[in-house]
Amino acid sequence: MKFDTPATTNPIDQLKVIGKPTDRIDGPHKTSGTAHYAYEHHEEPKGKPAYGVIVGAGIAKGKISSIDMAAAQKAPGVLAIVTAANAGKLGKGKMNTAKLLAGPDVQHYHQAVAVVVAETFEQATSAAAMVKVHYAPEKGRYDLAHAKAAKPEIKADKKKPDSKVGDFAGAFASAPVTLDVSYSTPDQSHAMMEPHASIAQWEGDKLTIWTANQMIAWGVGDVAKTLNVPKENVRLMSPYIGGGFGGKLFVRADALMAALGAKAANRPVKVVLQRPLIMNNTTHRPATIQRIRIGASRDYKITAIGHESWSGDLEGGSPEEAVAQTRLLYAGANRMTAMRLAVLDLPEGNAMRAPGEAPGLMALEIAMDEMAEKLKIDPIEFRVINDTKVDPEKRERRFSQRQLVECMRIGADKFGWSARKAAPGQVRDGRWLVGIGMAAAFRNNLTMKSGARVKLGADGVVTVETDMTDIGTGSYTIIAQTAAEMMGVPLSQVRVRLGDSSFPVSSGSGGQWGANSSTAGVYAACVKLREQVAQKLGMPLDAAFTDGNVSGAGKTASLRSAAAGGELLAEDFMEYGDLDKKYQQSTFGAHFVEVGVDMATGETRIRRMLAVCAAGRILNPKSARSQVIGAMTMGAGAALMEELVVDHRKGFFVNHDLAGYEVPVHADIPHQDVIFLDETDPISSPMKAKGVGELGICGVAAAIANAVYNATGVRVREYPITLDKLLKDMPAYV
Ligand code: MOS
């Protein structure tokens, strides 16, 4: 089915199941331990899996000169050791998966050098420590600020050209009020709860991998290419995933090394990336340095807006697209954005929750607060004045929906914004300096082709199969809701099976496209199944499906009777035409935060948070709310604690475990509220839904930074906002 004209009324609009705050159907499995994560498929492999433990590179750049494996090979229980020397030639997958195994070249620290396979995890761990790797290190490049200073002209990415509208330089030079500031955001790690893990099993030349992967079809393609086997011979299964945040979009070393280890040991092999390996071995959100220039007239209108971002990546990598939102968020006739990419020999930079917008808004939304202060206008009013209903670069293109102003107005009202003191450092609560801040939220809405198969059994049970993943987001539940709504049955009559590459290819989970795209695919398959049912029952194609019955042309029959003669099966996918070219599709929101900052120690405590989101139809307000409060929590981490600290001499992230890399805990997040605007977007899909999981993080860190400024009068432009940075400039309040 192709979606290329705006959605009209369809069975989803009944909202009997869709739009209800439904409990997760997978919740009982998760709470009772019967939802099997990648490392826990104890029953399925043929024979007891052996354990693989990865040896990570001890240098960031250079060559492996030799590997002494004699002691490890003789260690108890050892079955095989795989290195680049005996792995066979690896193909280059889409995500450069050949680089998952180092040798002889080392491209980054903790890149896999070997996997040691043994009978037990303890034996493999012990033997892995006996592998002696000798290196010939080379000088690497590890410092983004240094790269930027040394070579300010570092080339723009060819695929991501600069954007220019009007005369930015002229308009900025002649603007009566201007701001020209730089911000920095650090490298960050996904820090999802479930580590990367895989169990691989070969049967002849057929490979099965139980793994934790957000994008099953991409994964199959990359495994096949890397191991030089036909795609048909690879099966990936990932029914439950304990968080991904972009870190599991691609096949990583656990899957590849498990497959290589299983081949060498002639046994199923399971590999988990030990937590201290994850931060340097896998991908991370790259650090940025961002310069923002805004020029405005005395009547608060932006006349010039410019945003440049510098980031780094391995040779052949991509920039962090931190300027993305600045091209679309505010009006202004003269504009420019540019991204510059330095080659750094740090671990690979890649997508992490709301890549681009999340770090981009961390800078832009402080800049808007700073500019409002310069103009002596309320920060919300400043944003309202500079709202736009059209894409400010391509003015003929409208947003399909844009309720940014409504989000800010409603949020201001609910949060008590009118009590805010414009001058900082005015409000105290005992030893706490109290401040409130806000930021706009913006994230684009992407649609992806997505397929599904739906079956109707003689027992009236509807079964949905798709390779869609549930990374903790609630995919199982919204897919069940979609099928229930379409087929007119209660939720209890629907079974959902996900994350198996033998099922139809879905959108997968990423870029907040999963909910809308995957359910639209289920919608398409259900439309086909409805037609089959109607035909079987001799009813018109527009028959109504309600309460387990089908009715049309004056008669009614039970749905299950259509399958009395045998199961009915329909498969289809939803693909998209060029509606996204005619309309700009984005999601909007506003974040509000109140903080207290200890006037003596600079300790920051978040006191309350509110997010208001306009993101199309909310398919399940309960799971959507969970997504948003999780994202707000991640935004709090970005503002106040998260930072992978780079060792500029040796080229690795120093704090590479959860003791050193701090993420928020419950005690850091006292109170969060989420409001969804009642919105449907007929341009997005027949579901009229959009993504919301990444919108929730977009702007949060800046709202916190703005609240900290409002509390203290200290403007920290280098994330995270830690005590030392606050104390350095804190006025003498005590
Ligand atoms: Mo998302 S960073 O595309 O999982």
Boltz pocket constraint, residues with backbone or C-beta under 6 A from the ligand:
constraints:
  - pocket:
      binder: B
      contacts: [[A, 214], [A, 244], [A, 245], [A, 246], [A, 247], [A, 249], [A, 351], [A, 352], [A, 353], [A, 354], [A, 355], [A, 509], [A, 510], [A, 511], [A, 512]]
      max_distance: 6.0
